[in-house]
């Protein structure tokens, strides 16, 4: 399945899971004192990559518009939602509320949920889009949830 994705997107995409998996490994196998740091780093990475995904959606919308296609308004809106969710998930830390567990859980669920947008834009994306997006979104989203619940 993922083997039919071109080499660069495939290998770099899979490598993008390594920081989150390292945070998960640090929680499971590292010293007890690493818990908060591993979770905070996992939150930061999930927020960063989720925002990047929104940028990919924006780029697909812009490409479609450039080619003369009508781009639905929901796609432009969906493109900024990941950054807004990532930003909102940082607010609890700033105001001294419980963080990073709940925020990381929100990000993990949102990343898995982003597959809905990926599926809707798949006809306008490269033919291998979903074969790459599925393992990456599930990998990052579910590992983020596991880290939040650890």
Secondary structure, 3 states (H helix, E strand, C coil): CHHHCCHHHHHHHHHCCHHHHHHHHHHHHCCHHHHHHHHHHHHHHHHHHHHHHHHHHHHHHHHHHHCCCCCCHHHHHHHHHHHHHHHHHHHHHHCCCCCCHHHHHHHHHHHHHCHHHHHHHHHHCCCCHHHHHHHHHHHHHHHHHHHHHC
